[in-house]
Amino acid sequence: MSLHLSSVVVITALVVNVSGILFILETFLRRDEGAGRIWSVGFLAAMLTTLAYAVWAQSDGVWWPIAVGNAAFVAGTGFMWLGCRRFNGRRMMWAAVVVAVAVAAAGLSVAVEGDAGGDWAGALWMFGALVVFAGAGAVECFRGALRRSRSAWVLGAVLAFQSLYYVARTTVFIVAGPETALFQTGFGTLGLSFLTVTLTIVAVVVTSVLRASRAPMRGYLPPAGEHRAIGGIEPHAAFVRNLGELCGRAAVRGEPVAVTSVRIDDLEQIFSAFGSEVGGAVGETWRASVRKHAPANAMVAEDGATGLLVALAVPSSQEARRQAGAIYRGVFDDLGRVGGGVIPVVGIGIALSDSVGGEPENLIRVAREAASRAATSIESSVLIGDADGGAPVTQ
């Protein structure tokens, strides 16, 4: 059976665009966090890629669709990596700059060659960026919060395969050339189209599962503004700003700052299994309980749909442990009185500024990772996070 290039490109565009539209629509239905929004931009870029290449397939010697397609292709993979970094709570500024530079280089490399560049203008710039971003995304899937999700392992395997595929494609492109039978058979546009369809379907499924674990559907829980008005829980952005000021004041006095992350990793499963009434009761009780049992002078803030953060200056690490233990026992007792006997898995992680530094985002990341480990730990539900892992504290 012979397949026409234009038909394959159109079919690929259809699959990618339908998948991207579904993911983006779901973004509007969820109280999503940063990772889901970034992945949505990645799918938008993928949709633009297929549309640009579809225009190229129907055109004759026009270079601008190649420039747009190459740049969008790099952006799509780059934003997949950025979404993984955001999911793991890692710094975004330098990574975003790298992606922006790579996207610009992929497009400009085609524009510089112009009509003389042919169908493969700027290919090596694009191939190199895809190798790096897909490989970096694969690495990110096996570290931090993503490492504890088997769905993320699938995404990591897909991104690793994409990176290796482009390593092989680049090698054959340089050694044999794009017009050879070897390249056209194994790494030509037809083969790439089938690979793109497969990767897109897997990426949509996996990122939807990962996002669902952190962003319940709207209507399950009240918006963050209501939490602040009723329970004194701050939005995340205000917490990061206030935490930076607290760390600065505490450093002058030589006092450590403790950031405690309290997470319920199976809240989405409770909604699915027992309905929104039980899930909503569990979520509301958990939030109110954390605020009630946290010290009166502590800052409490949102951390996605399944996490809360508590921060305050403490005289010692022992006091931080004691306060975290009090929060855990109080939350566990309060949850036992609601939800029809449904007790979620609660994990608590602590990050201390005297061991991990006073950078707010780093404190939050370490506490969040320790809480995720605690939620799956058999030995303890409270862990102290540091640069090398977590030390269990039996509660």
Secondary structure by P-SEA (a helix, b strand, c coil): ccccaaaaaaaaaaaaaaaaaaaaaaaaaccccaaaaaaaaaaaaaaaaaaaaaaaaacccccaaaaaaaaaaaaaaaaaaaaaaaaaccccaaaaaaaaaaaaaaaaaaaaaccccccccaaaaaaaaaaaaaaaaaaaaacccccccaaaaaaaaaaaaaaaaaaaaaaaaaacccccccccccccaaaaaaaaaaaaaaaaaaaaaaaaaccccccccccaaaaaaccccccaaaaaaaaaaaaaaaaaacbbbbbbbbbbcaaaaaaaaccaaaaaaaaaaaaaaaaaaccccbbbbbccccbbbbbbbbccaaaaaaaaaaaaaaaaaaaaacccccccbbbbbbbbcccccccaaaaaaaaaaaaaaaaacccccbbbbcccbbbbbcc
